[in-house]
Amino acid sequence: MSVFVTDGDQRATLAVVRALGQAGIRVTVGNSRATSLAGSSRYCAERVCYPSPVAQRTEFQSFMLAQVRDGRYRVLLPMTDITMQLVAEMRQQLGLLVRVPIPDPVQIARAQDKREVILTAQRLGIPCPETLMPREEHDLAECAKKLRYPVVIKPRLSWLLRDGKWVSGNVQYAHDVQDLIEKYHEAHMLIPDPLIQEKIEGEGRGVFLLSWNGELKAAFCHRRLREKPPWGGVSVYRESVPFDAGLVRESFDLLQAIEWQGPAMVEFKLDRRDGKAKLMEINGRFWGSLQLAIDAGMNFPLMLYRLASGEEVPSEFNYQVGVKSRWLLGDLDHLLIRLKHADGRNGFSRFPTSKLQASLDFLKLYERNLHYEVFRFKDPGPGWYEWKSYITQLVGRRPPRKEDPGAC
């Protein structure tokens, strides 16, 4: 009854630690720093500091192999795109020592490749934003003249291992032909073959799924109420919504097409123009808003642990609707950005509320069925850890990073 989870500074890792720890399962948290968000939880039985998977990937892999060699863990759960890839590369070796409930490297690559995801969705008839994938200089120049601006330039991969180093790309917005050509080339030099998409305005929807041996074991639907940054990013305030059979079916069909096994989130956006849900991307791992599903009664981590352990687990699709989850410090960042910017940084979508209303909305600290994602009275350690880290970052004026290599 023991699990090793990686990436202790991820909010999804904290959700996993709490869900499994409360079920009586001993959880060890690994991180590239001696302390971490999830490692601060009362449900963390042990903390382990490993070499950075970003800066020392081969050392990280050797460490993981040594860590599980004595058979102390039943299940190993990598929690980010990078650790998923690194663990998948040694899945055959690790599989002799511990259960690793993740797909193989080919399937992970399919889910992380936004170009392949869009092409697969188009073949299945799943609505997507209008997407261009120019491969040649001539194609780009011709495409740029026909587009309606502004448009979105999206990296094909969130992370790419190039020349032994991980590089990450960012979503950009182009406002005219020259702007597109310049930003496209900039993105292409970092991660080849970015996508050009129309900008979809509307509410974000997420479908959480757990697929196992070709069967859908669990599904959960939510909507995004606020994001960071406000014009599109990670959700900071979200709500469970009724089970959407159509979106769940499309999401599961997409996962089946790439032969996915395990948890995943399929992200959509409701297009204000026609009311249709358009596919944005797949997150082939546990997602940042995992705690919302758990609070609403859908314990994805425990189901995955039991499936990985060889248990028979019935499918589950019932959960509480109207449950809200708030990442308070992320929501504070949302407010600070709103107060600083009159419009969205993309320059073409005005904020739906005034700065005063945004401030009043933030100050609504109590709502029915509202749960705070990180701070919990029964488990206050992660909340205090996050506040301390947040203040340290503000004082030191360090910009946030997708993954901080850290040091032991």
N, C-alpha and C positions, 0 to 999 in steps of 0.2 A: 504494500500500500504506500508506495513512494514515487514521487514524480520530480523530474528536473525540468525547470522552465528557464529559458534564456531571456536576455534583454530586460533586466529588472527595472529599467527606467521607463518602460512603456506602460501606459494606462491599461492596455489590454492584459498585460502580464499581471498587474495588480488584480484585475477582475478574476483572472484564472486562479491566482493564489487564494483569494477569498472564497471563491466557489468551491475549490477542492479542499481547502483547509477546513471550512465549515462542515464538510462531509466526512471529516476524520481522516483525510489522506495527508500524509506527510509530504510537504512541498519544499524543495530546495530551489532557491533563486540564484541564478548566475547572472553576472554583470561584469562589464569591463572596469568598473570602479568598485571599491570596497563597500560602499553604501549605495542604496538605490531606493526608488519609490516603492516597488513591491517588496523589497527586502526590509522595509520599515514596518510591514504589516505584522500584527500579532499572529497571523496564520502562516507566516514564513517560519519553517522549522530550522532552516540553515541557509546561510549566505556563502556563496562561492565567488571569488574574483578570478576571472579568466582573461587570457590575452584578447585584445580587441579584435573582433571579427572584421572590422574595417581596415585597421592598420596592420594586423598580424594574422591573416587568414589561415595560413598553414599551421601556425602555432596554436590558433584556436581549435582547429580540427584535431590536432594531436592531443590537446588538453581534453577535449570532449571524449575522445576514444579512451584515454586513461581514466577519466572520471567515471565512466560506466562499466569499466572492465571487471570490477569485482562483483557486479550483479546487484548493487544496492538499490537500483531504481527499476521500477516496472515500466515506466513510460518516460520518454524524452519529448518535450514540446518546444521546438524552435518558434520564435514569436514574430520575427520581422522578415522582410524580403531577403535580406542578406544572410541571416542565420539559416533561413529555410534553404537557400541555395547551397550553403556550405555543408549543412547537415545532409542534404539530399545527395551530394557528391560522394559521401561515405556511408550511404544508407545500407549498402550490402554488408559492410563491416559492422556497423552499429546494430544492424538487425539481428545479429547473432547474440547480442548482449542485452538489448533493451528494445522494447516496442517503440517504433517511431511512426506515428500515424500521420504521415505526410505522403504526397504523391512522389513519383520519381522526377528526376531533373527535367525530362522532356515535358511532362505535364505542367510543372512549375513554370518553365519557360513560356509555354503557351498562355498561361493565365497572366503572366507579367508583361507579355508583349501586347501592347494596346492595338497595334496594327492587326495582328492575328485575331484578336478578340473581336474587333469591328468586322473584319472579313467573315469570320465565322457567324456572327450575329446576322449579317446581311444575307448569308446563305440560308439561315433559318427563318428569315422574314421578321426578325425582331427590329422594331423601329430604332434608328440611330440618328444622331446629328449628321447633316450633310458633311461628308469627310473626303478630303483630297489627300492622296499619297504620292506626291511627285517623286520621281526617281532621278530625273535628269534636269540639268539647268534649263533646257528649253521648256520642259514640262512646267517648271515653276513659273517661268516668265509668262507663259501662256495662261496658266491657271490664275495668276495674280491679276490679270486684266479682266477676268470674268467674275470675280468674287464681289459680294456685297460686304462692305466693311462696317464695323471692325470684325476681325476673325480671331480665332484662338489657335495658337501654335502649341501643340502638346507633345512632350517628349515621348518617343516610342516606348521607352523603359524608364522607370523611376530611378533605377540604379543599374550601372553597367561596369563590369570589371574590365578595365583597359590598361594595358601595360603594367599589370600587377596592382593597380590602384582602383578603388571604387570611385566612380563619379556619379553625380546626381543631376537631373535636369529639372527645370521649373517651367510651369505654364506661363506663356507670354501672350500679349494681345497686340495685334497689328491693326493700324488705322487707315493705311493706304498701301498702294503697290510697293513703293520704295521701302516703307516701314516693314512690310512683310518680307521682302527679299533680304533685307539686312538681318532681321531677327531670325529668319529661317536658317540662313547660313550660320549664324552664331549658334543656334541650337543644334544644327547638323554637325558642326565641328565638335561639339561636346558629346552628343549621342546621335548617331546617324539615323537618317530617315524619320524625322518628326512628322506628326500628322497636322494637317490644317483643317480645322472644323469651324462650322458656324457656331455662334454663341447662342446657347439655349437659355432663355429667361424662364424661370419658374421654380417651383418648390422641389427640393431634393427628396428622393425616396430611396430607401435602402431595403434590400431583401437579404436577410441572413439565412444561410442554409447549412445543413450538415448532411453530406452525401457519403454513403458507405456501401461498398460492393454493389454499386449501381442502383441503390435504393435511397430515396429521400427520407431521412430519419427525422428531420426537424426543419421548420421554416418559421420565420418571424418577420414582420414588416414594421417599418418605422418611417417617420418623416422628420426632416431637418427644420428646426425653427430658427436657429441662428448658427452662423458659421464664422470661422476665423481663417482668413480675412472675410469681411462681410460680403464681398462680391463673389465668393466661392472658395471653399477650402475645407478644413476639418470641421465637423459639427461640434458645437459647444453646448447646445441646448436642443433636445430632441424628444420625440413622443412616439409611443407605440400606437399603431393604427390597426384597423381591422385587417384580417387575413385577406390578401388580394390574390385570389386563385389564378388570375391571368398573369400577373407579374411573377408569381411563384413558378408557374408552369414555364414561362419563358426563361426564367433564371436557371431552373433545373435543366431544361433542354440545352442551354448554353454550357453548363457544367458537364453534362453528359457528352456533348460534342468534343470537349477537350479531355474527356476521360478523367475528370477530377474526382479525388477522394479526400474527404475531410471537410473542415469548415471553410466557408467563403462568404464574402459579401458581394452582391451584385448591385451596383449603384445606377440609379436612373434619375432623370429630371423630368418633371411634368412641363411640357412645352405649353406656354400660355397661348400660343397662336392656335393650336388645334386640340389641346387637352391630352395629347398622347404622351405616354412615358417613354422617353428616349434613353437608350443605354449610354452610360458614361464609361464605366470600366468595371473590372473584376478585382477585388482584393482577395487573393488566394491565401488567406490566413485568418487568424482571429483579428478583429477590427477594433478601432479605437472606442466605439460606442458599445462594446460588448456588455458592459455593466447594465445598460438599459434592458437588454433581453433577460438578463438574470433577475433583475428587480421585477420584471413583468411575469416571472415564473417559468422562463425557458432557460434551463441550466445547460447551455451548450458545452462548457468545459467538462462537467461531470458525465454527460452523455458520451463525449469523445473518449474520456478516460475508460469508461466501461466498455465501449466498443473495442478500443485498443487492447483491453485486457481479455477479450474473447467472450464477453458476456452477450446474452441476447437482450437487446434493448428495443422496446416497442417504439414505433414512430410517434412523434408528439407535435401537435400543431395548435394546441390550445394555450392561450396566454391572456394576460389582462390588458385590455385596451385602455388608452388614456393615461398610462404611466409616463411620467416625464423624468428625464435625467439631465443634470446640469453639471458641466465642468466649469466650476466657478472662475478659476484663474484664466481659462480660455475665454470665458464670457467677458471677463474684465478686459482682456486684450481686444475683444470685439468692440467693446464700448470705447476704449481709448482710440482705436482706429476710426470709429465713427465720429468722435469729437474732433479728430484731426483733419478728416477729409469731408468735404462737402458732397462729393460724388464718389462713386466707385472708382478705383484707380484705373479700371479699364476704360473709363471716360465716356461710357454710353449707357450705363444703367444707374439711374438715380436711386438713392436709398428710399425705401417705402415709408419711412417715418422720419420725423424731425430729430435733431440732436436732443431736444428736451424730452421727447417721448422715448428715445433710446435710453436716456438716463433713468427715467421713471421705470421703464421695463426692467432695467438691471436691478433696481432697488426692490423689486418684488421677490423678496427672499423666501417667502412661504407661499406655497400653492398646494392644493389638494393633489395627492399622488405624486408629489415631486420628491426625487431622491438626488442627493448630491453625490457625484460620481466618485470623488477622491476622499473627501472628508466624511468620516463616519464616527459617531460618538462611541460605538462599540469597538472601533478600530482606528483611533485617532492618529497613530504614528505616520501613515502616508500623507495625511493632510498637513501636519506640521512640517514634514520633510519637504513637501512641495512648496509651501509658503517660504521656508528658509531658502530654498534654491531659487525661487522667483525673486526674492529681495536681493540675494547675492548677485543674480544676473543683472538686475536693474542698477545696482551700485557699481558693478564692474562694467556695465554697458556692453555686455557680451551678447552678440546676436544669437537667436535660437538656431539650432542646427538639427537636421534630420537625424543624424546619428553622431554622437560625440565619442571618438575612440577611447578617450579616458586613459587611466593608468591605474594599476593596482598599488 
